[in-house]
């Protein structure tokens, strides 16, 4: 495999390919052949792929810049970087302020030195969006960076976060997907709250931009004037309808309210399916299915909030793979048509006692799965997409 070398003191790039002139990055930076033997000191070495005289790809992972050297999941960045290095390519971490004239001031994780090193690169061949929160994506610096990336025709991987409200609207307006949306309502009065609690016995109230099980409440009807409220923080109380309405009313402008889908195991614990999806060529494929189980009486299944992991093979009846594959493909196409290109996402899916399936939400920046086989397949499919979008052979 061809190698390229980065000389840290001079910020210069070299290669060891047979021909003298090669180019690097979306900027098509000409780089010279290294005439000396394979360097060691003060150089970073990258095994790369070739597309004609173009070496690479340079994969830019877009992170936040609210802390130094950047903001995001460092372990995930290291894991992706390691796989790209092993497969062929140059992984770098960029932030909105990284982009300057014809180049980026980036960071690369050096596994030998076990630290992040500043490097200067030509514009990356692809940018993988891992900005860690919706609030950061709304900043002018982020929006300006996206405009620049698109103006340079750099493939931009995942447009941004999709809020719960946007996702509910997307499914509501889609003929083939609307049947999988839990009954969703707008509540404007105390009387309407009582009506839906009498009709459904239990409702979920979810903050539309929260994630990882945060900002979730469950309202359960005990009697006509006695309501039990659970929060995702593990707190609970029993109160009157009047007090329940007073608690709900300030939340109405930024929440989604849905019927509680009773997806429970035989022991009463709530569970849901976490489905990791990637786009390969023109079709969305399932990279893996995990199961998350809530603690008894808990309202969310997220592991950081006390949930646990269970193998999908232990579910009875077995998961209908045909339905899951269909939902993955249809949701991927719908999100791309509405919001722009999505090549990766995950779905939270519930299944009730009648074996009907419901889509709770889609996450455009999926969590890192704990299951090693899903983690491995997901990473393989992710990097395969990087090569596909940059026209480098896998």
Buried (B, 14 or more C-beta within 10 A) or exposed (E): EBBBBBBBEEEBBBBBBEEEEBBBBBBEBEBEEBEEEEBEEEBBBBBBBBBEEBBBBBBBBBBBBBEEBBBBBBEBBBBBBBBBBEBBBBBBBBBBEBBEEEBBBBBBBBEEEEEBBEBBBBBBBBBBBBBBBBEBBEBEEBEEBBEEBEEBEBBBBBBBBBBBBBBBEBBEEBEEBEEBBBBBBEBEEBEBBBEBBEEBBBBBBBBBBBBBBBBBBBBBBEEEEEBBBBBBBEEEEEBEBEBBBEBBBEBEEBBBBBBBBBBBBEEEBBBBBBBBBBBEEEEBBBBBBBBBBBBEEBBBBBBEBBBEBBEBEEBEEEBEEEBBBBBBBBBBBBBBEBBEEBBBBBBBBBBEEEEEBBBBBBBBBBBEBEBEEBBBBBBBBBBBBBBBBBBBEE
